[in-house]
Amino acid sequence: MMESIKVRTTLKNGSVTVRMFIRYPMRVGGGRKNEDLYAPHFIQEISCELNGETVMRGYWGPGVAQNPYLSFIVDNAKVGDALAFRWVDNRGGTDVFETKL
């Protein structure tokens, strides 16, 4: 998937508040006649890096809603720092979004 991650950041007093929206189907799968079309499809791992160091990592499953929204705070951030957001799904798909504060 391309451009599935949208991020807004607010830097204040050395901490950055990150608000992230991910456009993603997050299907549970099963229970339907056409299993190929409705097979499970969900994000398994999501992470955020500040200047190459992992500051947040989450492990998700099929119970997370479609198009999830995530918000968190990262300390010790300053203008010019690099943020990178990544996810990996259960089918091997990935996406990366990188930005500078």
N, C-alpha and C positions, 0 to 999 in steps of 0.2 A: 504494500500500500504506500502511496506517496502522499506526503503532506497531510497525514492523519492527525498530527499533533499541533495544537495551538496553545501558545504560552503567553501569559502576562506576568510581569514581575514588578515588584515595588521594593526599592531599596531604601531603607531607613535605619539610621544608627547602627550600621554594620551588619544588619540582618536583611535578607531578601525574602519577601513573601512571594511564593510561586503559586500561580493558579493555572492549572493545565486541563485542557479539554481534549479528549481523544475520540475522533470519529472512527467507530469500530462496531461491527455487528454483534459480537459477544453472544453467539448462539449456543444453547445448551445441547441441542441435538437429541436424537432418539425419539421414539414414539410416533414416527411419521412413516408413510409408505415409501417415499423416495429418500433413502438414507444418504445417498451421495449428495443430494441437494441440501439436505438438512443435517449434515454431520456436524458434530461439535466444532466450534470455531471461536476461540477465546484467547485473550492475552494471558500468558503464563507468568511472565516476569517483566517488571518495569523498573527503571532506575534513573537516577539523576546524578551527574558528576559536576563538581565545581573544580575547575582547573585540573581535570584528569583524576580527581579523587572522588570515589563514590560517597555521596552524602545521604542518599536515600535509595533503598531497594525494597520492592514489594513483590510478593508472589500471589498471583490472582488465579481464579478458577472460573468455571462457567457460571457461578452465582453472581458475578459482577454485572451490573446493568449495561445495556447497550449505550454507546457513546458516554463512557464514564468521565466524571469530573473529579479532579484531585487537587487539594490545596495543602501546602506545607511551608514551613519556614526553615531557611538555611542561615546559620550564623557565620560570622567571620567572612562576609562578602564585601567587595568594594567595586567601584566603577572600573570597568575594563576586564573584570574576571570573566572567564568562559564557562558557560553552562551547557551541558549536553544531556538530552533526554532520550532514552531508548526503550523500546519494548520488543519482546519476542513472543510470538503466538505458538499455539500447539501444533501448527502445521509448518513451522519453520520460517514464517514470515517475520520481517523486522521493519522497523522504521526508526529514524534518528532525526532529532531536531537540535540544532546548535545555535547559540546566540551569545552575545556579549552584554554584560550589564552596562 
